[in-house]
Amino acid sequence: MAVVEGAPGVSGEPASQASSRASCVVCAFVGSSVERRIFFLFAEGLGEGWFVDAMRRGGFCLRHARHVGREGGARLAGACRHIVAGWRDRLARAEGERERPPASACPLCETESWAEGHALWLLAGPDRARAAAALGALEPLCLAHLERLLGLAGPRQVPQVRTRLRELLERATATGLGLEQRLTILIGPDPDSAIRTGGLGGLAASPDAPSTSWLDGLLSAEGFMAELAVGRCPACTGPAALVRRLLAWLADPGLRPDDRREQEHLCAGHLRDALAVAPLAAERALAATLGGWVALVERLPTVTELPAAAFRARARRLGERYREERARRPQRPGPLAAAGAALADLLWPAASVERAVARATGQRAHPCVACGVMAGAAGRTLDLAGALLVAAPAAERYRASGGFCLGHAARSPALLGPEPRSVVLATARTRVARQLWELDEAVRKSSWSVRYEPRGPETRAWIDALVLVHGDQVRSAKLLTPEPRERVAAA
């Protein structure tokens, strides 16, 4: 993509410098913002009130727990102490309210959201002038952020967005490009590349192999108990096993085309995961995704299809707009609705462009099938716990194990009956009490005054705390996409 020397990027530097690090300046701005937040966090923020409050409200999400664990090491003991204490309080509230606990307040997720919104706002600008400059080949953007810019740019810039989308699609479908290059054009560079390529550092990750307890994705009572026996949360490993099974199924050379069309929609995270564990599945999903983008481009208005600026010219097309509105929509509106849309086009020239953009983006949107598999498998695993833990032998085996991670334990009161719920929560409280003692010991032994005392298991208390909160999946370096808490759109 052509870049004009000296054109300002969203971070205030020339776009030629910004684009040398990444193909999308918004992705680059988000990545650098998170890196700066982590740096200043460990430099001076671990004891600040806002950070303690964020840790008490749930701490880091699974994705960013891997990142800070890789960077922070034993310095995280105090932060993990606040996280575990906060989850102890969440468990108490969940037991009393029987409702799903609120999502955690991950400060790095907040940084990502702010940075992306701020970068797009800078590109669009309050007067739309910045968007016009950005769409004039001054700023490189990935397909995903170009689509976001559609909602911020003025209607007159939509044909320019369409042109840029077409250029990127031509690049993405050109011969000679690898899967990673095509994914970068589609969704920008991988924000988790440091984890995938450099490992997890201080988390001392175990071999990233699929669980054998679930028998290639088969949820069962035997697999549930086997996962407990090796100290893993079944509600975490069950969804991971099913996602691996789904990706392997999508990579089957003999898969029927009808099955592929129904199952090949993946979100950005699962496209990256597929690239790591089943490249053929990633290739098929990427081809389907790019096909949806081509269809989106075809539905966007061109320059010749923009509404006329003069009121008289728009009035002459009033009847034509009425007929188009009635014929275009799959479910034809009544005469009054079609007349209202035509009148809106007359009074508000941007109305037809906004409807065309909404129609194009809406028809491309699909839910991520892998996220749906994860959510369904986690729910079924909790249902299985409710069926098993009513029996005394299974309950005793559960109490003797580590049980669920705190995230799934906090969800159990809303899903389990009285007996299984008491078993799950009592086990969680026991683990929390011991973990807090070990974290307190790690913090105490960091003092110079007790330097003569030998070091023990408390040196890895921060790792055990992250595993307690997020499950053993926090140490995965391949399947990095977490279980969704809401509907996730495909890339």
C-alpha positions in Angstrom: 0.0 0.0 0.0 1.3 3.4 -0.9 2.4 5.6 2.1 3.1 9.3 1.8 6.3 10.3 3.5 5.7 12.5 6.5 1.9 11.8 6.8 1.0 11.8 10.5 0.1 8.5 12.1 -2.3 8.1 14.9 0.6 8.2 17.4 1.8 11.5 16.0 4.8 10.0 14.1 5.2 9.8 10.3 3.1 7.0 8.8 6.2 5.6 7.1 7.7 4.9 10.5 4.5 3.6 12.0 3.9 1.2 9.0 7.4 -0.2 9.2 6.4 -2.0 12.4 2.9 -3.2 11.4 0.6 -3.1 8.5 -2.1 -1.3 10.4 -1.5 1.9 12.4 -4.4 1.3 14.6 -3.2 -2.2 15.6 0.3 -0.7 16.1 -1.1 2.1 18.3 -3.1 -0.5 20.4 0.0 -2.7 20.8 2.3 0.1 21.8 -0.3 1.4 24.3 -0.6 -2.0 26.0 3.2 -2.3 26.1 3.6 1.1 27.8 0.8 0.3 30.3 2.6 -2.9 31.3 5.9 -1.1 31.6 4.6 1.7 33.8 2.6 -0.8 35.7 5.7 -2.7 36.9 7.7 0.4 37.2 5.4 2.3 39.6 1.8 1.2 39.5 1.6 -2.1 41.4 0.8 -0.3 44.7 -1.5 2.4 43.4 -5.1 2.5 44.5 -6.7 2.2 41.0 -4.6 -1.0 40.4 -5.5 -2.6 43.7 -9.2 -1.8 43.0 -9.0 -3.4 39.6 -7.3 -6.5 41.0 -10.0 -6.7 43.7 -12.7 -6.6 41.0 -11.3 -9.7 39.2 -7.9 -8.9 38.0 -6.5 -9.6 34.6 -8.4 -11.5 31.9 -7.0 -14.9 30.7 -5.2 -13.3 27.7 -3.5 -10.6 29.6 -2.7 -12.8 32.6 -0.4 -14.6 30.2 1.2 -11.4 29.2 1.8 -10.0 32.7 2.9 -13.4 33.9 5.5 -13.5 31.2 6.8 -10.1 32.1 6.3 -9.8 35.8 7.4 -13.0 37.5 7.6 -13.0 41.3 6.8 -9.3 41.4 3.2 -10.3 40.8 2.8 -11.9 44.2 1.2 -8.8 45.8 -1.1 -8.3 42.8 -2.2 -11.9 42.8 -2.9 -11.6 46.5 -5.5 -8.8 45.7 -6.9 -10.9 42.8 -7.5 -14.0 44.9 -8.9 -12.0 47.8 -11.3 -10.3 45.3 -12.4 -13.7 44.0 -13.0 -14.9 47.6 -15.5 -12.0 48.0 -17.0 -12.8 44.6 -17.6 -16.4 45.6 -19.3 -15.2 48.8 -21.6 -12.9 46.8 -22.3 -15.6 44.1 -23.3 -18.1 46.8 -25.8 -15.6 48.3 -27.2 -14.1 45.1 -27.3 -17.2 42.9 -26.4 -15.0 39.9 -23.6 -15.0 37.4 -20.7 -12.9 38.7 -19.8 -9.7 36.8 -17.0 -9.7 34.3 -13.5 -8.8 35.7 -12.2 -5.3 35.2 -8.9 -6.1 33.4 -6.9 -2.9 33.1 -5.2 -4.0 30.0 -8.5 -4.7 28.3 -9.5 -1.2 29.2 -6.3 0.1 27.6 -6.9 -1.9 24.4 -10.5 -0.6 24.1 -9.4 3.0 24.8 -6.5 2.9 22.4 -8.5 1.4 19.5 -11.4 3.9 20.0 -9.0 6.8 20.3 -7.0 5.9 17.2 -10.1 5.5 15.1 -11.4 8.8 16.5 -8.2 10.5 15.5 -8.4 9.1 12.0 -12.0 10.1 11.6 -11.7 13.5 13.4 -14.6 15.6 14.6 -14.9 17.4 11.3 -14.3 14.2 9.1 -11.3 15.9 7.6 -8.9 13.4 9.2 -10.9 10.4 7.7 -10.6 12.0 4.3 -6.9 12.2 4.7 -6.6 8.7 6.0 -8.6 7.3 3.1 -6.4 9.1 0.7 -3.7 6.3 1.0 -1.9 8.1 3.8 -2.6 5.6 6.6 -2.4 1.8 6.3 -5.3 0.0 8.0 -6.3 -3.7 8.2 -9.6 -4.8 6.9 -11.2 -5.0 10.3 -10.3 -1.4 11.2 -11.4 -0.2 7.8 -14.8 -1.6 8.5 -14.8 0.1 11.9 -13.9 3.4 10.1 -17.0 3.0 8.0 -19.2 3.9 11.0 -17.1 7.0 11.8 -16.3 8.4 8.3 -18.9 10.6 6.6 -21.2 9.2 3.9 -19.1 10.8 1.2 -16.1 8.8 2.3 -17.8 5.5 2.0 -16.7 5.0 -1.7 -13.2 5.7 -0.6 -13.4 3.0 2.1 -14.8 0.7 -0.5 -11.8 1.4 -2.8 -9.4 0.8 0.0 -11.2 -2.5 1.0 -11.0 -3.7 -2.6 -7.2 -2.9 -2.7 -6.6 -4.9 0.5 -8.7 -7.8 -0.7 -6.7 -7.9 -4.0 -3.5 -8.1 -1.9 -5.0 -10.7 0.5 -6.0 -13.0 -2.4 -2.8 -12.5 -4.4 -0.7 -15.6 -5.1 2.5 -16.2 -3.1 1.2 -14.9 0.2 1.3 -17.1 3.2 -1.5 -17.6 5.7 0.1 -15.4 8.3 0.5 -12.5 5.8 -3.1 -12.9 4.7 -4.3 -12.9 8.3 -2.3 -9.7 9.0 -4.1 -8.0 6.1 -7.4 -9.1 7.4 -7.1 -8.6 11.2 -3.7 -7.0 11.7 -0.6 -8.4 13.4 -1.1 -11.0 16.1 -1.2 -9.3 19.5 -0.2 -12.6 21.2 2.8 -13.3 19.0 5.2 -12.9 22.0 3.4 -15.8 23.7 3.2 -18.0 20.6 6.8 -17.6 19.6 8.6 -16.8 22.9 6.7 -19.0 25.3 5.4 -18.0 28.7 8.6 -17.2 30.6 8.1 -17.4 34.4 4.8 -19.3 34.0 6.9 -22.4 33.3 4.4 -23.8 30.9 3.9 -27.5 30.7 4.0 -29.2 27.3 1.2 -27.7 25.3 -0.4 -31.0 24.4 -4.2 -31.8 24.2 -5.8 -33.4 27.2 -6.0 -37.2 26.9 -8.7 -37.4 29.5 -11.5 -36.1 27.2 -10.8 -38.7 24.5 -10.5 -36.4 21.5 -13.3 -34.1 22.7 -15.8 -36.6 24.1 -17.3 -35.2 27.3 -17.9 -37.9 29.9 -17.9 -38.7 33.6 -14.6 -40.6 33.3 -12.9 -37.7 31.6 -14.3 -35.3 34.2 -12.8 -37.3 37.1 -9.5 -37.9 35.2 -9.0 -34.1 34.8 -9.6 -33.6 38.5 -7.1 -36.3 39.3 -4.3 -34.5 37.4 -5.2 -31.2 38.9 -6.9 -29.4 36.0 -10.2 -27.6 35.9 -12.6 -29.8 33.7 -14.6 -26.8 32.7 -11.5 -25.2 31.2 -10.0 -28.3 29.5 -13.3 -29.7 28.2 -13.9 -26.6 25.9 -10.2 -26.7 24.8 -10.5 -30.3 23.8 -13.7 -29.7 21.8 -12.1 -26.7 20.0 -9.1 -28.9 19.1 -11.6 -31.5 17.8 -13.5 -28.9 15.8 -10.3 -27.5 14.2 -9.0 -31.0 13.3 -12.4 -31.8 11.8 -12.3 -28.6 9.7 -8.8 -29.6 8.5 -10.1 -33.0 7.3 -9.3 -33.3 3.5 -12.5 -35.3 3.0 -14.8 -32.8 4.7 -18.0 -32.2 2.7 -18.5 -28.7 1.3 -21.9 -28.4 3.1 -20.2 -29.0 6.5 -17.5 -26.5 5.7 -19.9 -23.8 4.9 -21.7 -24.2 8.2 -18.6 -24.5 10.4 -15.8 -22.4 8.9 -16.7 -19.0 10.5 -14.0 -18.2 13.1 -13.2 -15.1 15.1 -9.7 -13.4 14.9 -8.4 -15.3 18.0 -9.5 -18.7 16.7 -8.1 -18.0 13.3 -4.8 -17.6 15.0 -5.3 -20.7 17.1 -6.2 -22.7 14.0 -3.0 -21.5 12.3 -1.0 -22.9 15.3 -2.7 -26.3 15.6 -4.5 -27.0 12.3 -3.3 -24.8 9.4 -5.6 -26.3 6.9 -8.6 -25.3 9.0 -7.2 -21.8 9.2 -6.8 -21.7 5.4 -10.4 -22.8 4.8 -11.8 -20.4 7.3 -9.7 -17.6 5.9 -11.0 -18.3 2.4 -14.6 -18.2 3.6 -13.9 -15.0 5.5 -12.4 -13.2 2.5 -15.4 -14.3 0.4 -17.6 -12.5 2.9 -15.5 -9.4 2.6 -15.7 -9.5 -1.2 -19.5 -9.6 -0.9 -19.4 -6.7 1.5 -17.4 -4.6 -0.9 -19.9 -5.3 -3.7 -22.8 -4.1 -1.5 -21.2 -0.7 -0.6 -22.2 2.3 -2.7 -19.8 3.7 -5.3 -19.3 7.4 -6.1 -22.0 7.3 -8.8 -24.5 5.8 -6.3 -24.1 8.6 -3.8 -27.3 10.7 -3.3 -27.4 14.0 -5.2 -26.4 17.0 -3.2 -29.2 19.2 -4.7 -32.7 18.8 -3.1 -34.4 19.0 -6.5 -32.3 16.1 -7.9 -33.2 13.9 -4.9 -36.8 14.8 -5.2 -36.9 13.6 -8.8 -35.7 10.2 -7.6 -38.3 9.9 -4.8 -40.5 7.4 -6.7 -37.4 5.4 -7.8 -36.1 5.1 -4.2 -39.6 3.9 -3.1 -39.5 1.1 -5.6 -35.9 0.2 -4.8 -36.6 0.0 -1.1 -39.6 -2.3 -1.6 -37.7 -4.6 -4.1 -34.3 -4.8 -2.4 -35.1 -6.1 1.1 -35.6 -9.8 1.7 -38.7 -9.1 3.8 -40.5 -6.5 1.8 -41.8 -3.6 3.9 -45.2 -2.3 3.7 -46.0 0.8 1.6 -45.8 3.1 4.6 -42.4 1.8 5.6 -41.0 2.0 2.1 -42.5 5.5 1.7 -40.9 6.5 5.0 -37.5 5.3 3.8 -37.8 7.2 0.5 -38.8 10.3 2.4 -35.8 10.0 4.7 -33.6 9.8 1.6 -35.2 13.0 0.4 -34.7 14.9 3.7 -31.5 13.3 4.9 -29.1 12.5 2.0 -26.9 10.2 4.1 -29.9 7.9 5.0 -29.5 5.7 1.9 -25.8 5.4 2.4 -26.1 4.5 6.1 -28.7 1.8 5.2 -26.4 0.4 2.5 -23.5 0.2 5.0 -25.6 -1.4 7.7 -27.0 -3.9 5.2 -23.6 -4.8 3.9 -22.0 -5.3 7.3 -25.0 -7.1 8.7 -25.0 -9.7 5.9 -21.3 -10.4 6.4 -21.6 -10.9 10.2 -21.6 -14.5 11.5 -21.0 -15.8 15.0 -17.7 -17.6 15.7 -18.4 -21.3 15.7 -15.4 -22.1 17.9 -16.5 -19.6 20.6 -20.0 -21.2 20.5 -18.4 -24.6 21.0 -16.4 -23.3 24.0 -19.4 -21.8 25.7 -21.5 -24.8 25.1 -18.9 -27.2 26.3 -18.2 -25.2 29.5 -22.0 -25.2 30.3 -22.3 -28.9 29.6 -19.3 -29.6 31.9 -20.9 -27.6 34.7 -24.1 -29.6 34.1 -22.1 -32.8 34.3 -20.7 -31.6 37.7 -24.2 -31.2 38.9 -25.1 -34.7 37.9 -22.0 -36.3 39.4 -21.5 -34.4 42.7 -24.8 -35.5 44.2 -23.2 -38.9 44.8 -20.9 -39.1 47.9 -18.0 -41.0 46.2 -17.7 -38.4 43.4 -18.1 -35.5 45.9 -15.2 -36.9 48.0 -13.0 -37.2 45.0 -13.8 -33.7 44.0 -13.0 -32.4 47.5 -9.6 -34.2 47.4 -8.8 -32.5 44.1 -8.2 -28.9 43.1 -11.8 -28.7 41.7 -12.8 -25.9 39.3 -10.9 -22.8 38.7 -12.3 -19.8 40.6 -13.9 -18.4 37.4 -16.0 -21.5 36.9 -16.6 -22.1 40.6 -18.1 -18.6 40.8 -20.5 -19.5 38.0 -21.6 -22.8 39.7 -24.2 -21.4 42.2 -26.5 -20.2 39.3 -26.3 -23.6 37.6 -25.9 -26.4 40.3 -28.3 -27.8 42.8 -27.8 -27.4 46.6 -25.5 -30.4 47.2 -23.1 -30.0 44.2 -23.0 -26.2 44.8 -21.9 -26.6 48.4 -19.2 -29.1 47.4 -17.8 -26.8 44.7 -17.8 -23.7 46.9 -16.4 -25.4 49.9 -13.5 -26.8 47.8 -12.9 -23.3 46.3 -12.8 -21.7 49.7 -10.3 -24.2 50.9 -8.0 -23.5 48.0 -8.4 -19.8 48.3 -7.4 -19.9 52.0 -4.3 -21.8 51.4 -3.4 -19.7 48.3 -3.7 -16.5 50.3 -1.4 -17.8 53.0 1.2 -18.7 50.4 0.9 -15.3 48.7 1.2 -13.6 52.1 4.3 -15.7 52.7 5.8 -14.7 49.3 5.2 -11.0 50.1 6.6 -11.4 53.6 9.8 -13.1 52.4 10.4 -10.3 49.9 11.4 -8.1 52.8 15.0 -7.5 53.5 14.5 -8.2 57.2 13.9 -11.9 56.7 16.6 -12.5 54.1 18.1 -15.3 56.3 14.9 -17.5 55.9 15.1 -20.2 53.3 12.9 -19.9 50.3 10.2 -22.5 49.7 7.1 -23.3 47.7 5.9 -19.7 48.1 8.3 -18.6 45.3 5.8 -20.0 42.8 2.7 -18.8 44.6 2.0 -16.2 41.9 1.9 -18.9 39.3 -0.4 -21.1 41.4 -2.6 -18.1 41.9 -3.0 -17.5 38.2 -3.8 -21.2 37.6 -6.3 -21.1 40.5 -8.1 -18.1 39.0 -7.9 -19.0 35.3 -7.3 -22.8 35.2 -4.3 -24.5 33.6 -5.1 -22.9 30.3 -3.3 -19.8 31.5 -0.1 -21.8 30.6 -1.1 -22.6 27.1 1.0 -21.2 24.3 -1.1 -22.4 21.4 -4.8 -22.2 22.2 -4.9 -18.6 23.5 -8.5 -17.6 22.8 -10.5 -17.6 26.1 -14.0 -18.9 26.7 -16.4 -16.1 25.6 -18.7 -14.3 28.0 -20.9 -13.0 25.2 -21.6 -13.5 21.5 -18.4 -13.2 19.5 -18.5 -12.2 15.8 -16.4 -14.1 13.2 -13.6 -12.2 11.6 
